[in-house]
Amino acid sequence: MSRQAEQIRKFEEDRLIQAYFEKLKVLIGKKSIFAQQIGLLDVATYLTEIFEEAGAEVILDDSYAAPFVMATFISPVPDAKTIIFYHHYDTVPADDDQIWTGQPFEVSIRDGYIYGRGVDDDKGHIIARLSAVQKYQAVHEFLPVNIIFIIEGAEESASVDLDKYLKKYQARLTGADLLVWEQGARNVLGQLEIAGGNKGIVTFDMAVKSADLDIHSSYGGVIDSASWYLMAALQSMRDRDGCILVDGIYEKIQEPNERELALVEEFALITSKSVTDLYGLTLPPLVADRKTFLKRLFFEPSLTIEGFSTGYLGQGVKTIIPAQATAKLEVRLVPGLEPHDVLDKIRKHLVTYGFEKVEVTFTLGEMSYRSDMSEPAIINVIELAKRLTPEGVAVLPTSPGTGPMHTVFHALGVPIAGFGLGNANSRDHAGDENVSIADYYSHIELVEELIASYE
């Protein structure tokens, strides 16, 4: 029997895991979408019930926009250390623009995989890790370590108010030995990725109004338009190779050290070719050299146009000079860059280069963070994972994605490591989001061993 088949067998025959899997089905069936203000209190209340039933002391705090759940399992061991699991119960929508084989808010199992919105990001991780706690408690008299789950409801919307909740409960959370991040995945080789950071972000709108109304296009040779003006402003901010041309940004970044560069060089499997193949790129990548590609992806900022709108785009022809143009942009940040400072530099750049008519509006921002992967608690995770993962582990000091790691670390000062039950094609935020049954059960085993390592 293959290892995958053996893990599926154990999953199917484990009565405790099956009982909690039923709770996962209910959890995924309850929509909780911050962006649409759907189901947040309902899901937070359901999580409170689950954790109280499991024996945790639970706080449900709805002081701010999204309710916050904190569930604590207390060890009777004097001076016991503490592990924190950070999670979020909100998901992105699953609207008609996405293709799902089944119903997105119903768990389905096909060919050894579990499907459903939030099964990887992040509801599946909540239930899997709670299952691990319960499995340990089922065969041991007491926990050797305090375990705290903190679960927010606005992660997919820049973790609105998370900093306020962390400040409120800071005294209960500081001094922990380790914080395990919400999720993680195996790479295309099946290696378990253990990551310790993520990029930050600042998103903003740019808008130009060049006239009170659209103008007949016969004036096109003598009148500037919002469209041309905004396009020229955008072109001034980035060169053809993708480097940001705004003064002062690169001078602020915290350069990666040799160990961080070496870890990415050894374990990061993504290449310009793999991205080209994955997305069917028809334009050449901005960088092809592997070292340059990885350094830019993991350790350098990037400027992206998320959307651009101007003029008439309906059927046929409408001969006008558009009076308005707008664009949505983002800068992915690395340590050393602060969202509002970056935006101030962009505003100064636009004025300096003659684009003072562009109105820049901040929409959201998060700082970036990189873990010290040599922290003893993180080394412990890596060694446990090596023993339990025949395919091997891949240790990365950061990831190219964004999340509130900096917010959490700034408040708590706890070493952070992310590892999880996802796979290279878990399709987070897309249709048919999934995890494999074997990875789900393997993650439970790893978390159970992590708890046991504090004995």
C-alpha positions in Angstrom: 0.0 0.0 0.0 1.4 3.4 -1.0 1.9 6.0 1.7 -0.9 8.1 0.3 -3.3 5.2 0.4 -2.2 4.4 3.9 -3.0 8.0 5.0 -6.4 7.9 3.4 -7.1 4.6 5.2 -6.2 6.1 8.5 -8.3 9.2 7.8 -11.3 7.0 7.0 -10.9 4.7 10.0 -10.2 7.4 12.6 -13.5 8.0 14.4 -12.3 11.2 16.1 -11.0 12.6 12.8 -14.3 11.7 11.1 -16.3 13.4 13.8 -14.4 16.6 13.3 -14.5 16.3 9.6 -18.3 16.5 9.9 -17.8 19.8 11.7 -15.6 21.0 8.8 -18.5 20.2 6.5 -20.7 22.5 8.5 -18.1 25.2 8.8 -17.5 25.3 5.0 -21.3 25.3 4.5 -21.5 28.5 6.4 -20.5 31.4 4.2 -18.3 34.0 6.0 -17.1 36.7 3.6 -15.9 40.0 5.0 -16.0 41.8 1.7 -19.7 41.1 1.4 -20.4 41.3 5.1 -21.9 37.8 5.1 -22.0 35.3 8.0 -19.2 36.6 10.2 -20.9 36.4 13.6 -22.6 33.1 12.7 -19.3 31.4 11.9 -17.5 33.0 14.8 -20.3 31.7 17.1 -20.1 28.2 15.6 -16.3 28.1 16.1 -16.9 29.2 19.7 -19.3 26.2 20.2 -16.8 23.8 18.6 -13.9 24.9 20.8 -15.9 25.0 24.0 -17.1 21.5 23.3 -13.4 20.5 23.0 -12.7 21.9 26.4 -11.1 25.3 25.5 -11.7 28.5 27.3 -13.2 30.7 24.6 -13.6 34.4 24.1 -15.8 35.7 21.3 -15.2 39.4 20.9 -17.2 41.4 18.4 -16.0 44.8 19.4 -14.9 45.7 15.9 -15.9 45.0 12.3 -15.3 41.3 12.3 -15.7 39.1 15.4 -12.5 37.7 16.9 -12.3 34.2 18.5 -9.6 33.2 21.0 -9.7 29.6 22.3 -7.2 28.5 25.0 -6.2 25.0 26.1 -4.4 25.4 29.4 -1.6 23.0 30.4 -1.3 22.1 34.1 2.4 21.9 33.8 4.2 24.6 35.8 5.9 27.2 33.5 4.5 25.4 30.4 5.4 27.0 27.2 2.8 28.3 24.7 2.0 27.6 21.1 -0.3 30.0 19.2 -2.2 29.0 16.1 -3.2 32.0 14.0 -6.2 31.6 11.7 -8.9 33.4 9.9 -12.5 32.1 9.3 -13.3 34.6 6.5 -13.0 33.4 2.8 -13.0 35.1 -0.5 -16.3 34.8 -2.5 -17.1 32.0 -4.9 -19.1 33.9 -7.4 -20.3 33.0 -10.9 -16.9 34.2 -12.4 -15.3 31.0 -11.1 -15.8 27.4 -12.4 -16.6 24.8 -9.7 -17.2 21.1 -10.4 -19.4 20.9 -7.3 -21.1 23.5 -5.0 -18.4 25.7 -3.5 -20.0 25.9 -0.1 -20.5 22.1 0.2 -17.7 19.7 1.0 -17.2 17.1 -1.7 -14.6 14.3 -2.0 -13.3 13.1 -5.4 -10.3 10.9 -6.2 -8.6 11.4 -2.8 -9.2 15.2 -2.6 -11.5 17.3 -0.5 -13.1 20.3 -2.3 -14.8 23.4 -0.9 -14.3 27.1 -0.4 -12.0 27.6 2.5 -10.9 23.9 2.8 -7.3 25.2 2.4 -7.7 28.9 3.0 -8.2 28.6 5.9 -11.1 26.6 7.6 -9.6 23.2 6.9 -6.5 24.2 8.9 -8.6 25.3 11.9 -10.3 21.9 12.1 -7.2 19.8 11.3 -5.2 21.5 14.1 -8.1 21.2 16.6 -8.3 17.6 15.6 -4.6 17.1 16.4 -5.1 18.7 19.9 -8.0 16.3 20.5 -6.1 13.3 19.3 -3.3 14.1 21.7 -5.7 14.6 24.6 -7.4 11.4 23.8 -4.3 9.3 24.8 -2.6 11.6 27.3 -3.6 12.8 30.7 -2.8 16.4 30.0 -1.3 18.8 27.5 2.4 19.5 28.0 2.1 23.0 26.4 -0.5 25.8 26.5 -2.3 26.1 23.1 -4.1 29.2 22.0 -6.0 29.6 18.7 -6.6 33.2 17.6 -9.0 33.4 14.7 -9.9 36.6 12.9 -12.6 37.3 10.4 -11.1 39.9 8.0 -7.8 38.4 6.7 -9.0 38.5 3.1 -9.6 42.3 3.5 -6.2 43.3 5.0 -7.0 42.1 8.5 -9.2 45.1 9.4 -8.9 45.7 13.2 -6.7 42.7 13.9 -4.1 45.1 15.5 -6.8 46.3 17.9 -7.7 42.8 19.0 -4.0 41.9 19.4 -3.4 44.9 21.6 -6.5 44.1 23.7 -5.3 40.6 24.4 -1.5 41.2 24.2 -0.9 40.3 27.8 -2.3 36.8 27.2 -0.4 36.2 24.0 3.1 37.6 24.5 5.9 35.3 25.5 4.8 32.3 23.5 7.4 29.9 22.2 6.0 29.7 18.7 3.2 31.0 16.4 2.1 28.6 13.7 0.8 30.6 10.7 -2.6 30.0 9.2 -1.6 27.7 6.3 1.1 26.3 4.0 1.5 23.8 1.2 3.6 21.1 -0.4 5.5 22.1 -3.5 5.4 20.3 -6.9 7.9 17.7 -5.6 5.7 16.9 -2.6 8.1 18.6 -0.2 6.5 20.3 2.8 7.2 24.0 2.6 8.0 25.7 5.9 7.9 29.5 5.4 8.7 32.3 7.8 7.5 35.5 6.3 5.6 37.3 3.6 5.6 40.5 1.6 3.6 43.5 2.5 1.4 45.6 0.3 0.0 49.1 -0.4 -2.9 49.4 -2.8 -4.1 52.7 -4.1 -6.2 54.4 -6.8 -5.0 56.9 -9.3 -7.5 59.2 -11.0 -7.3 62.1 -13.5 -10.1 64.5 -14.5 -9.1 66.5 -17.5 -12.4 68.3 -18.3 -15.9 68.7 -17.1 -17.3 66.5 -19.9 -16.1 64.2 -22.7 -14.9 66.2 -25.7 -15.4 65.6 -29.4 -12.3 63.8 -30.7 -11.7 66.3 -33.5 -9.8 68.2 -30.9 -7.4 65.3 -30.3 -4.5 67.0 -31.9 -4.7 70.1 -29.7 -6.2 68.9 -26.3 -4.7 66.5 -23.8 -6.9 63.8 -22.4 -7.2 62.1 -19.1 -6.3 58.8 -20.8 -3.0 59.9 -22.3 -2.1 61.8 -19.2 -2.7 58.9 -16.8 -0.9 56.4 -19.1 2.1 58.7 -19.2 2.1 59.0 -15.4 2.0 55.2 -15.1 4.8 54.7 -17.6 7.0 57.1 -15.6 6.8 54.8 -12.5 8.3 51.6 -13.9 10.9 50.7 -16.5 10.5 48.0 -19.2 12.3 45.4 -17.0 9.9 45.9 -14.1 12.1 48.0 -11.9 10.3 50.8 -10.0 11.5 54.2 -11.0 10.2 56.1 -7.9 13.1 57.7 -6.1 13.9 56.4 -2.6 12.2 53.1 -2.6 15.1 50.8 -3.2 17.3 52.7 -0.7 14.9 51.7 2.1 14.7 48.0 1.6 16.3 45.5 4.0 18.5 43.4 1.9 18.4 39.6 2.4 21.3 38.0 4.2 23.4 35.2 2.7 21.4 32.5 4.5 18.1 33.8 3.3 19.4 33.9 -0.3 20.8 30.4 0.1 17.5 29.0 1.4 15.6 30.4 -1.5 18.2 29.3 -4.0 18.0 25.7 -2.6 14.3 25.3 -2.0 12.3 27.6 -4.2 11.2 25.6 -7.2 9.4 28.4 -9.1 11.1 29.7 -12.3 10.3 32.0 -15.1 9.5 29.0 -17.2 7.3 27.4 -14.6 5.2 30.6 -14.3 5.1 30.8 -18.1 3.8 27.3 -18.3 1.3 27.6 -15.4 -0.4 30.8 -16.7 0.2 30.3 -20.5 2.1 33.6 -20.7 2.3 35.2 -24.1 4.5 38.0 -23.1 8.1 37.2 -22.1 8.9 37.3 -18.3 10.6 40.5 -17.1 13.6 38.5 -15.8 14.8 35.0 -16.9 18.0 34.5 -15.0 17.1 32.2 -12.0 19.0 34.1 -9.3 17.6 37.4 -10.4 14.1 36.0 -10.8 14.1 34.6 -7.2 15.7 37.7 -5.6 13.1 39.9 -7.2 10.2 37.6 -6.4 11.0 37.1 -2.8 13.1 40.1 -1.7 12.3 43.1 -3.9 9.2 45.3 -4.2 7.1 45.3 -7.3 4.6 47.8 -8.9 1.5 46.4 -10.6 -1.5 47.9 -12.4 -4.5 45.9 -11.2 -6.9 47.7 -13.5 -7.3 50.6 -15.9 -10.5 52.3 -17.0 -11.2 55.2 -19.3 -13.4 56.3 -22.1 -16.0 54.3 -24.1 -15.8 50.6 -24.4 -19.2 49.7 -25.7 -20.3 48.5 -29.0 -19.3 50.4 -32.1 -17.5 53.7 -32.1 -17.9 56.8 -29.9 -15.5 59.5 -31.1 -14.6 61.2 -27.8 -11.6 62.5 -25.8 -12.3 60.9 -22.4 -12.5 63.5 -19.5 -11.7 60.9 -16.8 -9.3 58.0 -16.4 -8.7 55.8 -13.3 -6.4 53.0 -12.4 -6.0 50.6 -9.5 -2.4 49.8 -8.5 -0.4 48.0 -5.8 3.2 47.9 -4.6 4.2 44.6 -3.0 6.5 45.6 -0.1 9.5 44.0 1.6 11.0 44.7 5.0 12.2 48.4 5.3 9.2 49.7 3.3 6.1 51.2 5.1 2.9 51.6 3.1 2.2 55.3 3.6 5.8 56.3 3.2 5.9 54.4 -0.2 2.7 56.2 -1.2 4.1 59.6 -0.2 7.2 58.9 -2.4 4.8 58.0 -5.3 2.9 61.3 -4.9 6.3 63.2 -4.8 7.4 61.4 -7.9 4.2 62.4 -9.8 4.7 66.0 -8.9 8.4 66.0 -9.8 7.7 64.5 -13.2 4.9 66.9 -14.1 1.9 64.7 -13.3 0.5 66.8 -10.4 -3.1 66.4 -11.8 -3.1 62.8 -10.8 -5.1 62.2 -7.6 -3.7 59.3 -5.5 -6.0 57.6 -2.9 -4.8 55.0 -0.4 -7.0 51.9 -0.2 -5.2 49.4 2.1 -1.7 48.6 3.4 0.2 45.9 5.3 3.8 45.8 6.3 6.1 42.9 5.4 7.9 40.4 7.7 10.7 37.9 7.5 11.3 35.2 10.2 14.6 34.2 11.6 14.5 30.6 10.5 17.2 29.7 13.0 15.0 30.3 16.0 15.0 27.1 18.2 11.2 26.7 18.1 11.3 26.9 14.3 14.2 24.5 14.1 12.2 22.1 16.1 9.3 22.3 13.6 11.8 21.7 10.7 13.3 18.6 12.4 9.9 17.2 13.2 8.7 17.7 9.6 11.9 16.0 8.2 11.2 12.9 10.3 7.5 12.7 9.3 7.8 13.8 5.6 9.5 11.2 3.4 9.3 13.6 0.4 11.4 16.1 2.4 11.0 19.7 3.5 11.6 23.1 1.8 12.6 25.9 4.2 11.9 29.4 2.9 12.5 32.6 4.9 9.6 34.4 3.2 6.9 33.9 0.6 5.9 36.2 -2.3 2.3 36.5 -1.0 0.9 38.9 1.6 -0.6 38.6 5.0 -0.7 40.2 8.4 2.5 38.5 9.8 4.1 41.9 10.5 1.0 43.0 12.5 1.1 39.8 14.5 4.9 39.9 15.1 4.9 43.6 16.0 2.2 43.0 18.6 3.5 39.7 20.1 7.2 39.3 19.3 6.7 35.6 18.7 8.7 33.4 16.2 6.5 32.6 13.3 6.5 29.6 11.0 4.0 28.6 8.4 3.3 25.0 7.3 0.1 23.4 6.3 -2.0 20.9 4.4 -2.2 22.5 1.0 -0.7 21.3 -2.3 0.8 22.9 -5.3 -2.6 23.0 -7.0 -4.9 23.8 -4.0 -6.4 26.6 -6.1 -6.9 29.1 -3.2 -9.2 31.9 -4.2 -10.1 30.0 -7.4 -12.7 27.4 -8.4 -12.3 23.9 -7.0 -10.2 24.9 -4.0 -8.9 21.6 -2.6 -6.6 19.6 -0.3 -5.7 16.0 -0.5 -7.0 13.6 2.2 -3.5 12.3 2.7 -2.1 15.8 3.3 -4.9 16.6 5.6 -4.2 13.6 7.8 -0.4 14.0 7.6 -0.8 17.6 8.9 -2.8 16.4 11.9 0.0 13.9 12.6 2.6 16.6 12.4 0.7 19.0 14.7 0.2 16.2 17.2 4.0 15.5 17.2 4.6 19.2 17.6 2.5 19.1 20.8 4.3 16.0 22.0 7.7 17.6 21.4 7.0 19.8 24.4 6.7 16.9 26.8 
